[in-house]
Amino acid sequence: MDAGRRPETQLSFDELGTPLRDTTFVVFDLETTGTRHGADGITEIGAVKVRGGQVLGEFGTFVNPGMPIPPQIVTLTGITTAMVHDAPRIERVLPAFLEFIAGTVLVAHNSGFDTSFMRAACQEHGYLWPRLAVVCTVKLARRVIPREETPSYKLSALAALLGARTTPNHRALDDARATVDVLHSLLERVGGVGVHSLEELLDYLPEVSDAQRKKRGMAADLPATAGVYLFRGPSEEVLYVGTASNLRRRVRQYFTGSESRGRIREMVALAERVDAIECAHSLEAEVRELRLLAAHRPAYNRRSKNTQKSWWVGLTEEAFPRLSVVRIAKDGTLGPFRSQSAAREAADTLSGASGLRTCTQRISTKSPAGTPCVLAEIGRCGAPCDGRQSADEYSPGVAAVAELIAGRGGDPLRAAAQQLELLAEAEHFEQAARHRDELAGLVRAVDRAHRLASLARIPELVAAHPDGNGGWEFAVLRYGRLASAGVARRGTPPMPVVEALVASAETVLPEPGPLFGANGEEVGVLLRWLGRQGVRLVRSSMPWAEPATAAGGWSSWLDLASTATMLETVN
């Protein structure tokens, strides 16, 4: 042992971790419309999965960014707006890409750029960006290759220096293939200085503080299984909650160079202990994480600030009901919405389509004495406030909204579409475009609400997903909550496992509201899991069906609206 190295920083045999030859890497690259994640869009994704020097698979697709591609980007990449016109939007690509990278180590050249775009896309569309180890080949090259040996650390320069078989050309898949060759050459070089495992590689990267290394022992006794981990502070407070497919490996990464987030490094410095909760599979871990975030609201989890915040839209109880934005989910309300502004926009669009008033004054059916607003003057409100519209004349709009929320009718959506056609025929194109986008938002909100409610109303549903090794992962759902989870490994009869899980499942009592008391985010997690490839329904206490007469039949219209929005932006 080097006399200058302190004993507490040396890894034990058990801590050497995963050999690099057994580590599965996904090397990926993006092409984008610019450099600002969240503001600019992704136009192409390319990824190569490798292990032990062998290519296991490739992932490549154009992505419709929903905006024009600037001329300078076209010149650089050769990707034009026409080339991505018929490509899927990023929200449709994400599920397949997340499945492709699951359980791997991500690699990218200047990884901060690529991961920031993917993380922003996941956040925008309601997906969790997985907490995977990330290796940046720029940082690794700077450690391995001296400046006098290469003119720069750009991918093109490194590919030429290291003899990559693919020449980078600013196209995602080719650049990913070139980065694979660069990675393998760099790994050969670090092997000469004693880096042979994933943990040693991550520790070899820069920016590992002494405080991080000293606390590596916190991960020593954690299980190498899927689950949830909790970092606890000096007063036993929960600082951070996360999930992992391998708890020991994931927690170790907080004490290596792969962890570069300033707030998380600060959290690690405060942490005194790491607790772990083993889970049967990733779905149980994700649900437990949601519940722990809501229970503890840890200071270093950004998501913990909004775990219980949701908004709903419902009809008020008065002679001339109007749509109101509320925080409490009651029967007959629409939601949940992630923000008050989104709920308000949906309420305004729905009111305009159904002829409901938007004012907040109380109106008497016997002697209305209000003053009509501007909406009445332009014909967008029947003005029940001054007696121009009776309660009987007003009630059809109320009934239509109630039917839409319940999933039994779609008249307000059709009325809004007719208003859109009239605006277009009158050549009020800017107003028509705004109306179209508002209607598209309402359709998506209604569709999501119905999909969540259709799952939450089922008293008990049992589903199974292949575990990838010939076995099954099971989930027992009750009223939109995960009530039990387990696995039947290869060779184990599955049905006895199912019966045991059902018998030991949590008792869930339904509560008032569209989701029967369930948390909307948890129902969404369960819904996405049920939509994964290979999931099978084992049994359900009642049919699982979504309304066909409300927003369910508007998917084609939404595709056309999205295309129209992009074309307007291009022109």
Secondary structure as GFF3:
##gff-version 3
##sequence-region A 1 571
A	DSSP	three_ten_helix	7	9	.	.	.	ID=ss1
A	DSSP	three_ten_helix	14	16	.	.	.	ID=ss2
A	DSSP	three_ten_helix	20	22	.	.	.	ID=ss3
A	DSSP	beta_strand	24	32	.	.	.	ID=ss4
A	DSSP	beta_strand	42	51	.	.	.	ID=ss5
A	DSSP	beta_strand	54	62	.	.	.	ID=ss6
A	DSSP	alpha_helix	71	77	.	.	.	ID=ss7
A	DSSP	alpha_helix	90	101	.	.	.	ID=ss8
A	DSSP	beta_strand	105	108	.	.	.	ID=ss9
A	DSSP	alpha_helix	111	125	.	.	.	ID=ss10
A	DSSP	beta_strand	134	136	.	.	.	ID=ss11
A	DSSP	alpha_helix	137	144	.	.	.	ID=ss12
A	DSSP	three_ten_helix	147	149	.	.	.	ID=ss13
A	DSSP	alpha_helix	155	162	.	.	.	ID=ss14
A	DSSP	alpha_helix	172	191	.	.	.	ID=ss15
A	DSSP	alpha_helix	198	204	.	.	.	ID=ss16
A	DSSP	alpha_helix	210	214	.	.	.	ID=ss17
A	DSSP	three_ten_helix	215	219	.	.	.	ID=ss18
A	DSSP	beta_strand	227	232	.	.	.	ID=ss19
A	DSSP	beta_strand	238	244	.	.	.	ID=ss20
A	DSSP	alpha_helix	247	252	.	.	.	ID=ss21
A	DSSP	three_ten_helix	253	255	.	.	.	ID=ss22
A	DSSP	alpha_helix	262	270	.	.	.	ID=ss23
A	DSSP	beta_strand	273	278	.	.	.	ID=ss24
A	DSSP	alpha_helix	282	296	.	.	.	ID=ss25
A	DSSP	three_ten_helix	302	306	.	.	.	ID=ss26
A	DSSP	beta_strand	311	315	.	.	.	ID=ss27
A	DSSP	beta_strand	323	326	.	.	.	ID=ss28
A	DSSP	beta_strand	334	337	.	.	.	ID=ss29
A	DSSP	alpha_helix	340	354	.	.	.	ID=ss30
A	DSSP	alpha_helix	374	377	.	.	.	ID=ss31
A	DSSP	three_ten_helix	384	386	.	.	.	ID=ss32
A	DSSP	alpha_helix	391	406	.	.	.	ID=ss33
A	DSSP	alpha_helix	411	425	.	.	.	ID=ss34
A	DSSP	alpha_helix	429	456	.	.	.	ID=ss35
A	DSSP	beta_strand	461	466	.	.	.	ID=ss36
A	DSSP	beta_strand	472	478	.	.	.	ID=ss37
A	DSSP	beta_strand	481	488	.	.	.	ID=ss38
A	DSSP	alpha_helix	494	504	.	.	.	ID=ss39
A	DSSP	alpha_helix	520	530	.	.	.	ID=ss40
A	DSSP	beta_strand	536	540	.	.	.	ID=ss41
A	DSSP	alpha_helix	555	570	.	.	.	ID=ss42
###
